[in-house]
Amino acid sequence: MTFQNNTILITGGSSGLGLEMAKQFISLGNKVIVCSRTSEKLRQAQKTVPGILTYTCDISVEEERRRLSKWIEEHHPEINILINNAAIVHRIEFADDTESYEKSAREIATNLQAPIHLCQLFLPLLAVNPNAKIINITTGLVYVPRTNYPFYNATKAALHSFTQVLRNQLKNNSIKVTEVLFPVVDTPWHEGNAPKIAITPHKAVNEMIKGLINEKNEIRVGKVRILYYLARLAPKFAFRKINSLR
């Protein structure tokens, strides 16, 4: 299949992987809408990638998710692809951080509750449009957790599980459910401290698109393919290896 003539909503699309997705999808002939909490970042994104459409929305807030859904229904009812990309992370020592619970709640709201709710909100629209897809973005850390991300690993592992179940439950539906598992990517998410093995956003998204064209259900980008098998064959070694990255 080709990957063009779609109307795509990308959450967390104002920078990093989300913005690179927007750039490459537009170049293929798609309409792309990105949402983010920060209007200024969205304005900068429009300068970086002319042609993208934007909507300011904090997806961690239920009412804002509902407003986003209604806005899309009113202005872009032909939407046929939802990409749940937005995520946050707290790099903490759980026992030493007095706000660890509050931080976990924010990550769960953004990384897990939001994509689940957006799937529910957009199902009626997607169901009536051709070539409909839900694409959930996760990480190789669903297989092996990184110890300085006490909540991020867990939320992405839960989203991985939910995506597998949703795919099975919709197997007789017209909506295709895909998961993209990214490796370490050199984006602002790492705050300038990306590990040496990080790949570029361009390479990561290019592999993602190849997987979508080949209609894969789970797209393991880069070294996630190796980690997938390593976690099963030598889980203790995989754990040590992933947590030795600098």
C-alpha atoms as an extended CHARMM CRD file, in Angstrom:
* protein
*
       246  EXT
         1         1  MET       CA              0.0000000000        0.0000000000        0.0000000000  PROA      1               0.0000000000
         2         2  THR       CA              0.9500000000        3.6500000000       -0.2660000000  PROA      2               0.0000000000
         3         3  PHE       CA              0.7610000000        6.0820000000        2.6240000000  PROA      3               0.0000000000
         4         4  GLN       CA             -0.8560000000        9.1890000000        1.1830000000  PROA      4               0.0000000000
         5         5  ASN       CA             -4.1500000000       11.1090000000        0.9320000000  PROA      5               0.0000000000
         6         6  ASN       CA             -4.8050000000       10.6200000000        4.6520000000  PROA      6               0.0000000000
         7         7  THR       CA             -5.9330000000       13.0680000000        7.3190000000  PROA      7               0.0000000000
         8         8  ILE       CA             -3.7440000000       12.4380000000       10.3420000000  PROA      8               0.0000000000
         9         9  LEU       CA             -3.9090000000       13.6990000000       13.9270000000  PROA      9               0.0000000000
        10        10  ILE       CA             -0.6260000000       13.4880000000       15.8630000000  PROA      10              0.0000000000
        11        11  THR       CA             -0.6000000000       14.2010000000       19.5860000000  PROA      11              0.0000000000
        12        12  GLY       CA              2.6030000000       15.7400000000       20.9110000000  PROA      12              0.0000000000
        13        13  GLY       CA              3.4730000000       16.8730000000       17.4070000000  PROA      13              0.0000000000
        14        14  SER       CA              5.1600000000       20.2090000000       18.0510000000  PROA      14              0.0000000000
        15        15  SER       CA              8.7160000000       18.8410000000       18.3170000000  PROA      15              0.0000000000
        16        16  GLY       CA             10.8590000000       15.7210000000       18.1990000000  PROA      16              0.0000000000
        17        17  LEU       CA              9.4350000000       12.5630000000       16.6750000000  PROA      17              0.0000000000
        18        18  GLY       CA              5.9420000000       14.0040000000       16.3330000000  PROA      18              0.0000000000
        19        19  LEU       CA              7.1580000000       16.9430000000       14.2740000000  PROA      19              0.0000000000
        20        20  GLU       CA              9.3490000000       14.6830000000       12.1380000000  PROA      20              0.0000000000
        21        21  MET       CA              6.3140000000       12.4820000000       11.4850000000  PROA      21              0.0000000000
        22        22  ALA       CA              4.3600000000       15.5500000000       10.4060000000  PROA      22              0.0000000000
        23        23  LYS       CA              7.1590000000       16.6100000000        8.0720000000  PROA      23              0.0000000000
        24        24  GLN       CA              7.4840000000       13.2410000000        6.3650000000  PROA      24              0.0000000000
        25        25  PHE       CA              3.7430000000       12.5690000000        6.1840000000  PROA      25              0.0000000000
        26        26  ILE       CA              3.1040000000       15.9520000000        4.5450000000  PROA      26              0.0000000000
        27        27  SER       CA              5.8690000000       15.2970000000        2.0310000000  PROA      27              0.0000000000
        28        28  LEU       CA              4.0150000000       12.1210000000        1.0120000000  PROA      28              0.0000000000
        29        29  GLY       CA              0.8030000000       14.0370000000        0.3280000000  PROA      29              0.0000000000
        30        30  ASN       CA             -1.1530000000       13.8130000000        3.5820000000  PROA      30              0.0000000000
        31        31  LYS       CA             -3.0260000000       16.3910000000        5.6450000000  PROA      31              0.0000000000
        32        32  VAL       CA             -1.5050000000       16.5560000000        9.1410000000  PROA      32              0.0000000000
        33        33  ILE       CA             -2.9310000000       18.0780000000       12.3240000000  PROA      33              0.0000000000
        34        34  VAL       CA             -0.7240000000       18.2600000000       15.4010000000  PROA      34              0.0000000000
        35        35  CYS       CA             -1.6950000000       19.1300000000       18.9500000000  PROA      35              0.0000000000
        36        36  SER       CA              0.4100000000       20.2470000000       21.8970000000  PROA      36              0.0000000000
        37        37  ARG       CA             -0.0280000000       21.9790000000       25.2380000000  PROA      37              0.0000000000
        38        38  THR       CA              2.0150000000       25.0100000000       24.1650000000  PROA      38              0.0000000000
        39        39  SER       CA              0.7630000000       27.4560000000       21.5440000000  PROA      39              0.0000000000
        40        40  GLU       CA              4.2170000000       28.9670000000       21.0420000000  PROA      40              0.0000000000
        41        41  LYS       CA              5.7140000000       25.5720000000       20.2200000000  PROA      41              0.0000000000
        42        42  LEU       CA              2.9310000000       25.0040000000       17.7150000000  PROA      42              0.0000000000
        43        43  ARG       CA              3.6570000000       28.3450000000       16.0530000000  PROA      43              0.0000000000
        44        44  GLN       CA              7.3160000000       27.3770000000       15.7700000000  PROA      44              0.0000000000
        45        45  ALA       CA              6.2960000000       24.0010000000       14.3730000000  PROA      45              0.0000000000
        46        46  GLN       CA              4.2930000000       25.7060000000       11.6300000000  PROA      46              0.0000000000
        47        47  LYS       CA              7.3680000000       27.7110000000       10.6780000000  PROA      47              0.0000000000
        48        48  THR       CA              9.4930000000       24.5590000000       10.6080000000  PROA      48              0.0000000000
        49        49  VAL       CA              6.9620000000       22.4760000000        8.6700000000  PROA      49              0.0000000000
        50        50  PRO       CA              4.7550000000       24.7160000000        6.5160000000  PROA      50              0.0000000000
        51        51  GLY       CA              1.3970000000       23.1550000000        5.8460000000  PROA      51              0.0000000000
        52        52  ILE       CA              0.7050000000       21.5180000000        9.1920000000  PROA      52              0.0000000000
        53        53  LEU       CA             -2.4770000000       22.3900000000       11.0380000000  PROA      53              0.0000000000
        54        54  THR       CA             -2.3760000000       22.9200000000       14.7950000000  PROA      54              0.0000000000
        55        55  TYR       CA             -4.6190000000       22.7520000000       17.8530000000  PROA      55              0.0000000000
        56        56  THR       CA             -3.6160000000       23.6720000000       21.4020000000  PROA      56              0.0000000000
        57        57  CYS       CA             -4.6230000000       20.9330000000       23.8130000000  PROA      57              0.0000000000
        58        58  ASP       CA             -3.3380000000       19.3920000000       27.0370000000  PROA      58              0.0000000000
        59        59  ILE       CA             -4.2820000000       15.7750000000       26.4280000000  PROA      59              0.0000000000
        60        60  SER       CA             -3.7580000000       14.9020000000       30.1020000000  PROA      60              0.0000000000
        61        61  VAL       CA             -7.0230000000       16.7700000000       30.8390000000  PROA      61              0.0000000000
        62        62  GLU       CA            -10.2180000000       14.8800000000       30.0300000000  PROA      62              0.0000000000
        63        63  GLU       CA            -12.2770000000       17.9270000000       29.0530000000  PROA      63              0.0000000000
        64        64  GLU       CA             -9.5710000000       19.1350000000       26.6840000000  PROA      64              0.0000000000
        65        65  ARG       CA             -9.5210000000       15.7360000000       24.9930000000  PROA      65              0.0000000000
        66        66  ARG       CA            -13.2590000000       15.9920000000       24.4870000000  PROA      66              0.0000000000
        67        67  ARG       CA            -12.9000000000       19.4920000000       23.0030000000  PROA      67              0.0000000000
        68        68  LEU       CA            -10.2120000000       18.2340000000       20.6420000000  PROA      68              0.0000000000
        69        69  SER       CA            -12.4860000000       15.4300000000       19.4850000000  PROA      69              0.0000000000
        70        70  LYS       CA            -15.3790000000       17.8230000000       18.8360000000  PROA      70              0.0000000000
        71        71  TRP       CA            -13.1320000000       20.2740000000       16.9870000000  PROA      71              0.0000000000
        72        72  ILE       CA            -11.8300000000       17.5210000000       14.7190000000  PROA      72              0.0000000000
        73        73  GLU       CA            -15.3570000000       16.2720000000       14.0940000000  PROA      73              0.0000000000
        74        74  GLU       CA            -16.4790000000       19.7810000000       13.0940000000  PROA      74              0.0000000000
        75        75  HSD       CA            -13.4670000000       20.8570000000       11.0300000000  PROA      75              0.0000000000
        76        76  HSD       CA            -11.8110000000       17.6550000000        9.8170000000  PROA      76              0.0000000000
        77        77  PRO       CA            -14.4700000000       14.9110000000        9.8420000000  PROA      77              0.0000000000
        78        78  GLU       CA            -12.5490000000       12.9770000000        7.1710000000  PROA      78              0.0000000000
        79        79  ILE       CA             -9.8390000000       12.0690000000        9.7170000000  PROA      79              0.0000000000
        80        80  ASN       CA             -8.7530000000        8.4870000000        9.2200000000  PROA      80              0.0000000000
        81        81  ILE       CA             -5.5400000000        8.1740000000       11.2500000000  PROA      81              0.0000000000
        82        82  LEU       CA             -4.9930000000        8.8590000000       14.9590000000  PROA      82              0.0000000000
        83        83  ILE       CA             -1.3920000000        8.7460000000       16.1880000000  PROA      83              0.0000000000
        84        84  ASN       CA             -1.0570000000        8.6680000000       19.9700000000  PROA      84              0.0000000000
        85        85  ASN       CA              2.4740000000        9.9990000000       20.2690000000  PROA      85              0.0000000000
        86        86  ALA       CA              2.4930000000       12.4510000000       23.2040000000  PROA      86              0.0000000000
        87        87  ALA       CA              4.3010000000       11.3310000000       26.3500000000  PROA      87              0.0000000000
        88        88  ILE       CA              6.1210000000       12.7620000000       29.3440000000  PROA      88              0.0000000000
        89        89  VAL       CA              8.7950000000       11.3070000000       31.6170000000  PROA      89              0.0000000000
        90        90  HSD       CA             10.1490000000       11.9330000000       35.1020000000  PROA      90              0.0000000000
        91        91  ARG       CA             13.7150000000       10.7860000000       35.7320000000  PROA      91              0.0000000000
        92        92  ILE       CA             13.7130000000       10.2280000000       39.4690000000  PROA      92              0.0000000000
        93        93  GLU       CA             14.7000000000        7.9580000000       42.3270000000  PROA      93              0.0000000000
        94        94  PHE       CA             11.2920000000        6.8170000000       43.5240000000  PROA      94              0.0000000000
        95        95  ALA       CA             12.1430000000        6.4630000000       47.2170000000  PROA      95              0.0000000000
        96        96  ASP       CA             13.9380000000        9.8140000000       47.4030000000  PROA      96              0.0000000000
        97        97  ASP       CA             11.3710000000       11.9980000000       45.6370000000  PROA      97              0.0000000000
        98        98  THR       CA              8.6090000000       13.2960000000       47.9170000000  PROA      98              0.0000000000
        99        99  GLU       CA              6.4230000000       13.9880000000       44.8460000000  PROA      99              0.0000000000
       100       100  SER       CA              6.8790000000       10.5840000000       43.2350000000  PROA      100             0.0000000000
       101       101  TYR       CA              3.1850000000        9.6930000000       43.4620000000  PROA      101             0.0000000000
       102       102  GLU       CA              2.0580000000       13.0120000000       41.9780000000  PROA      102             0.0000000000
       103       103  LYS       CA              4.5520000000       12.5930000000       39.1280000000  PROA      103             0.0000000000
       104       104  SER       CA              3.3320000000        9.0750000000       38.4760000000  PROA      104             0.0000000000
       105       105  ALA       CA             -0.2410000000       10.3810000000       38.2240000000  PROA      105             0.0000000000
       106       106  ARG       CA              0.7990000000       12.9620000000       35.6070000000  PROA      106             0.0000000000
       107       107  GLU       CA              2.5980000000       10.3480000000       33.5420000000  PROA      107             0.0000000000
       108       108  ILE       CA             -0.2940000000        7.9010000000       33.7400000000  PROA      108             0.0000000000
       109       109  ALA       CA             -2.7340000000       10.6370000000       32.6690000000  PROA      109             0.0000000000
       110       110  THR       CA             -0.6380000000       11.6540000000       29.6630000000  PROA      110             0.0000000000
       111       111  ASN       CA              0.9680000000        8.3930000000       28.5620000000  PROA      111             0.0000000000
       112       112  LEU       CA             -1.8510000000        5.9230000000       29.2010000000  PROA      112             0.0000000000
       113       113  GLN       CA             -5.2390000000        7.4080000000       30.0690000000  PROA      113             0.0000000000
       114       114  ALA       CA             -5.0770000000        9.9750000000       27.2610000000  PROA      114             0.0000000000
       115       115  PRO       CA             -4.4150000000        7.5410000000       24.3900000000  PROA      115             0.0000000000
       116       116  ILE       CA             -7.0350000000        5.1120000000       25.7100000000  PROA      116             0.0000000000
       117       117  HSD       CA             -9.6190000000        7.8920000000       25.9100000000  PROA      117             0.0000000000
       118       118  LEU       CA             -8.6880000000        9.3240000000       22.5030000000  PROA      118             0.0000000000
       119       119  CYS       CA             -9.1050000000        5.8840000000       20.9610000000  PROA      119             0.0000000000
       120       120  GLN       CA            -12.6110000000        5.7420000000       22.4080000000  PROA      120             0.0000000000
       121       121  LEU       CA            -13.4800000000        9.2940000000       21.3260000000  PROA      121             0.0000000000
       122       122  PHE       CA            -12.2830000000        8.8570000000       17.7570000000  PROA      122             0.0000000000
       123       123  LEU       CA            -13.5790000000        5.3500000000       17.0720000000  PROA      123             0.0000000000
       124       124  PRO       CA            -16.9450000000        6.5800000000       15.6710000000  PROA      124             0.0000000000
       125       125  LEU       CA            -15.2270000000        8.9490000000       13.2200000000  PROA      125             0.0000000000
       126       126  LEU       CA            -12.5700000000        6.4650000000       12.1860000000  PROA      126             0.0000000000
       127       127  ALA       CA            -15.1610000000        3.7540000000       11.6400000000  PROA      127             0.0000000000
       128       128  VAL       CA            -16.8370000000        5.6700000000        8.7980000000  PROA      128             0.0000000000
       129       129  ASN       CA            -13.6800000000        6.7630000000        6.9830000000  PROA      129             0.0000000000
       130       130  PRO       CA            -11.6050000000        4.6170000000        4.5980000000  PROA      130             0.0000000000
       131       131  ASN       CA             -8.1680000000        3.2100000000        5.4710000000  PROA      131             0.0000000000
       132       132  ALA       CA             -8.6390000000        4.0730000000        9.1390000000  PROA      132             0.0000000000
       133       133  LYS       CA             -5.8080000000        3.4490000000       11.5770000000  PROA      133             0.0000000000
       134       134  ILE       CA             -4.9790000000        3.9070000000       15.2320000000  PROA      134             0.0000000000
       135       135  ILE       CA             -1.2150000000        4.1150000000       15.6820000000  PROA      135             0.0000000000
       136       136  ASN       CA              0.0820000000        3.9520000000       19.2390000000  PROA      136             0.0000000000
       137       137  ILE       CA              3.6830000000        4.9760000000       19.8340000000  PROA      137             0.0000000000
       138       138  THR       CA              5.6210000000        3.0180000000       22.4320000000  PROA      138             0.0000000000
       139       139  THR       CA              9.2430000000        2.0070000000       22.9780000000  PROA      139             0.0000000000
       140       140  GLY       CA             11.6010000000       -0.9380000000       23.2680000000  PROA      140             0.0000000000
       141       141  LEU       CA             11.4110000000       -0.3190000000       27.0210000000  PROA      141             0.0000000000
       142       142  VAL       CA              8.1190000000       -2.2490000000       27.0450000000  PROA      142             0.0000000000
       143       143  TYR       CA             10.3710000000       -5.3400000000       26.9410000000  PROA      143             0.0000000000
       144       144  VAL       CA             13.1450000000       -4.2130000000       29.3050000000  PROA      144             0.0000000000
       145       145  PRO       CA             12.6650000000       -1.2680000000       31.7210000000  PROA      145             0.0000000000
       146       146  ARG       CA             15.1940000000        1.4800000000       32.2440000000  PROA      146             0.0000000000
       147       147  THR       CA             15.6560000000        2.1280000000       35.9710000000  PROA      147             0.0000000000
       148       148  ASN       CA             15.7270000000        5.9140000000       35.8610000000  PROA      148             0.0000000000
       149       149  TYR       CA             12.2360000000        5.9740000000       34.3040000000  PROA      149             0.0000000000
       150       150  PRO       CA             10.1390000000        4.4010000000       37.0880000000  PROA      150             0.0000000000
       151       151  PHE       CA              6.7610000000        5.3400000000       35.5490000000  PROA      151             0.0000000000
       152       152  TYR       CA              7.4710000000        5.7890000000       31.8370000000  PROA      152             0.0000000000
       153       153  ASN       CA              8.3540000000        2.1060000000       31.3680000000  PROA      153             0.0000000000
       154       154  ALA       CA              5.1690000000        1.0450000000       33.1270000000  PROA      154             0.0000000000
       155       155  THR       CA              2.8500000000        3.3710000000       31.1880000000  PROA      155             0.0000000000
       156       156  LYS       CA              4.3030000000        2.3100000000       27.8450000000  PROA      156             0.0000000000
       157       157  ALA       CA              4.1540000000       -1.3770000000       28.7820000000  PROA      157             0.0000000000
       158       158  ALA       CA              0.4880000000       -0.8920000000       29.6760000000  PROA      158             0.0000000000
       159       159  LEU       CA             -0.1610000000        0.8910000000       26.3660000000  PROA      159             0.0000000000
       160       160  HSD       CA              1.5810000000       -1.9820000000       24.5660000000  PROA      160             0.0000000000
       161       161  SER       CA             -0.7650000000       -4.4550000000       26.2300000000  PROA      161             0.0000000000
       162       162  PHE       CA             -3.8500000000       -2.3130000000       25.5410000000  PROA      162             0.0000000000
       163       163  THR       CA             -2.8540000000       -1.9830000000       21.8770000000  PROA      163             0.0000000000
       164       164  GLN       CA             -2.5770000000       -5.7500000000       21.4690000000  PROA      164             0.0000000000
       165       165  VAL       CA             -6.0170000000       -6.2410000000       23.0060000000  PROA      165             0.0000000000
       166       166  LEU       CA             -7.6120000000       -3.4440000000       20.9760000000  PROA      166             0.0000000000
       167       167  ARG       CA             -6.1580000000       -4.8890000000       17.7640000000  PROA      167             0.0000000000
       168       168  ASN       CA             -7.6890000000       -8.2630000000       18.5510000000  PROA      168             0.0000000000
       169       169  GLN       CA            -11.0670000000       -6.8090000000       19.5050000000  PROA      169             0.0000000000
       170       170  LEU       CA            -11.2080000000       -4.7670000000       16.2840000000  PROA      170             0.0000000000
       171       171  LYS       CA             -9.9670000000       -7.5620000000       14.0170000000  PROA      171             0.0000000000
       172       172  ASN       CA            -13.3350000000       -7.7410000000       12.2460000000  PROA      172             0.0000000000
       173       173  ASN       CA            -13.6010000000       -3.9450000000       12.0930000000  PROA      173             0.0000000000
       174       174  SER       CA            -12.3530000000       -1.6500000000        9.3360000000  PROA      174             0.0000000000
       175       175  ILE       CA             -9.9450000000        0.1050000000       11.7350000000  PROA      175             0.0000000000
       176       176  LYS       CA             -6.3770000000       -1.2040000000       11.7280000000  PROA      176             0.0000000000
       177       177  VAL       CA             -4.4530000000       -0.9360000000       15.0140000000  PROA      177             0.0000000000
       178       178  THR       CA             -0.6760000000       -0.5400000000       14.7860000000  PROA      178             0.0000000000
       179       179  GLU       CA              2.0400000000       -0.1290000000       17.3910000000  PROA      179             0.0000000000
       180       180  VAL       CA              5.3630000000        1.5620000000       16.6430000000  PROA      180             0.0000000000
       181       181  LEU       CA              8.1350000000        0.7450000000       19.1130000000  PROA      181             0.0000000000
       182       182  PHE       CA             10.9630000000        3.2580000000       18.8920000000  PROA      182             0.0000000000
       183       183  PRO       CA             14.5430000000        2.8550000000       20.1270000000  PROA      183             0.0000000000
       184       184  VAL       CA             16.5480000000        5.7310000000       21.5940000000  PROA      184             0.0000000000
       185       185  VAL       CA             16.0570000000        8.7190000000       19.2850000000  PROA      185             0.0000000000
       186       186  ASP       CA             18.0220000000       11.9630000000       19.4760000000  PROA      186             0.0000000000
       187       187  THR       CA             15.2190000000       14.4130000000       20.2740000000  PROA      187             0.0000000000
       188       188  PRO       CA             14.6420000000       17.2250000000       22.8230000000  PROA      188             0.0000000000
       189       189  TRP       CA             12.9990000000       14.5650000000       25.0180000000  PROA      189             0.0000000000
       190       190  HSD       CA             16.5170000000       13.6430000000       26.1960000000  PROA      190             0.0000000000
       191       191  GLU       CA             17.3060000000       17.2630000000       27.1560000000  PROA      191             0.0000000000
       192       192  GLY       CA             20.6040000000       17.2080000000       25.2970000000  PROA      192             0.0000000000
       193       193  ASN       CA             21.7900000000       13.9400000000       26.9120000000  PROA      193             0.0000000000
       194       194  ALA       CA             20.7730000000       11.2980000000       24.3830000000  PROA      194             0.0000000000
       195       195  PRO       CA             22.8260000000        8.0740000000       24.6130000000  PROA      195             0.0000000000
       196       196  LYS       CA             25.4640000000        7.5530000000       21.9290000000  PROA      196             0.0000000000
       197       197  ILE       CA             23.3950000000        4.8260000000       20.2690000000  PROA      197             0.0000000000
       198       198  ALA       CA             20.5100000000        7.2430000000       19.5750000000  PROA      198             0.0000000000
       199       199  ILE       CA             19.3490000000        7.3870000000       15.9690000000  PROA      199             0.0000000000
       200       200  THR       CA             18.0640000000       10.4810000000       14.1820000000  PROA      200             0.0000000000
       201       201  PRO       CA             14.3520000000       11.3270000000       14.0720000000  PROA      201             0.0000000000
       202       202  HSD       CA             14.5080000000       11.1820000000       10.2740000000  PROA      202             0.0000000000
       203       203  LYS       CA             15.7960000000        7.5990000000       10.3070000000  PROA      203             0.0000000000
       204       204  ALA       CA             13.3080000000        6.5350000000       12.9910000000  PROA      204             0.0000000000
       205       205  VAL       CA             10.2590000000        7.9250000000       11.1710000000  PROA      205             0.0000000000
       206       206  ASN       CA             11.4970000000        6.6370000000        7.8130000000  PROA      206             0.0000000000
       207       207  GLU       CA             11.5470000000        3.1000000000        9.2390000000  PROA      207             0.0000000000
       208       208  MET       CA              8.1070000000        3.6800000000       10.7490000000  PROA      208             0.0000000000
       209       209  ILE       CA              6.6830000000        4.6520000000        7.3640000000  PROA      209             0.0000000000
       210       210  LYS       CA              8.2130000000        1.5910000000        5.6930000000  PROA      210             0.0000000000
       211       211  GLY       CA              6.4840000000       -0.5590000000        8.2930000000  PROA      211             0.0000000000
       212       212  LEU       CA              3.1570000000        1.1990000000        7.6980000000  PROA      212             0.0000000000
       213       213  ILE       CA              3.4620000000        0.7190000000        3.9340000000  PROA      213             0.0000000000
       214       214  ASN       CA              4.1360000000       -2.9840000000        4.5650000000  PROA      214             0.0000000000
       215       215  GLU       CA              1.0650000000       -3.0830000000        6.8350000000  PROA      215             0.0000000000
       216       216  LYS       CA              2.8930000000       -4.4320000000        9.8760000000  PROA      216             0.0000000000
       217       217  ASN       CA              0.9330000000       -4.6530000000       13.1320000000  PROA      217             0.0000000000
       218       218  GLU       CA              4.0060000000       -4.0530000000       15.3060000000  PROA      218             0.0000000000
       219       219  ILE       CA              6.8010000000       -1.9570000000       13.8680000000  PROA      219             0.0000000000
       220       220  ARG       CA             10.0130000000       -2.4780000000       15.8440000000  PROA      220             0.0000000000
       221       221  VAL       CA             12.3300000000        0.3160000000       14.7550000000  PROA      221             0.0000000000
       222       222  GLY       CA             16.1090000000       -0.0340000000       14.7530000000  PROA      222             0.0000000000
       223       223  LYS       CA             17.6170000000       -2.0230000000       17.6200000000  PROA      223             0.0000000000
       224       224  VAL       CA             14.2290000000       -2.6610000000       19.2050000000  PROA      224             0.0000000000
       225       225  ARG       CA             14.1760000000       -5.7750000000       17.0050000000  PROA      225             0.0000000000
       226       226  ILE       CA             17.2980000000       -7.0610000000       18.7700000000  PROA      226             0.0000000000
       227       227  LEU       CA             16.0060000000       -6.0830000000       22.2100000000  PROA      227             0.0000000000
       228       228  TYR       CA             12.7570000000       -7.9660000000       21.5600000000  PROA      228             0.0000000000
       229       229  TYR       CA             14.5970000000      -11.2750000000       21.1720000000  PROA      229             0.0000000000
       230       230  LEU       CA             17.2920000000      -10.5320000000       23.7380000000  PROA      230             0.0000000000
       231       231  ALA       CA             14.6830000000       -9.8700000000       26.4240000000  PROA      231             0.0000000000
       232       232  ARG       CA             13.2700000000      -13.3380000000       25.8610000000  PROA      232             0.0000000000
       233       233  LEU       CA             16.4900000000      -15.2800000000       25.5180000000  PROA      233             0.0000000000
       234       234  ALA       CA             18.6090000000      -13.5130000000       28.1530000000  PROA      234             0.0000000000
       235       235  PRO       CA             16.4150000000      -11.1900000000       30.2530000000  PROA      235             0.0000000000
       236       236  LYS       CA             19.0040000000      -10.4790000000       32.9660000000  PROA      236             0.0000000000
       237       237  PHE       CA             21.6570000000       -9.5970000000       30.3990000000  PROA      237             0.0000000000
       238       238  ALA       CA             19.1630000000       -7.3830000000       28.5340000000  PROA      238             0.0000000000
       239       239  PHE       CA             18.3020000000       -5.5670000000       31.7570000000  PROA      239             0.0000000000
       240       240  ARG       CA             21.9590000000       -4.8850000000       32.5320000000  PROA      240             0.0000000000
       241       241  LYS       CA             22.6560000000       -3.8180000000       28.9720000000  PROA      241             0.0000000000
       242       242  ILE       CA             19.7850000000       -1.3490000000       28.6710000000  PROA      242             0.0000000000
       243       243  ASN       CA             20.6900000000        0.2210000000       31.9970000000  PROA      243             0.0000000000
       244       244  SER       CA             24.3560000000        0.6210000000       31.1520000000  PROA      244             0.0000000000
       245       245  LEU       CA             23.6490000000        2.9620000000       28.2460000000  PROA      245             0.0000000000
       246       246  ARG       CA             25.1180000000        6.4160000000       28.6040000000  PROA      246             0.0000000000
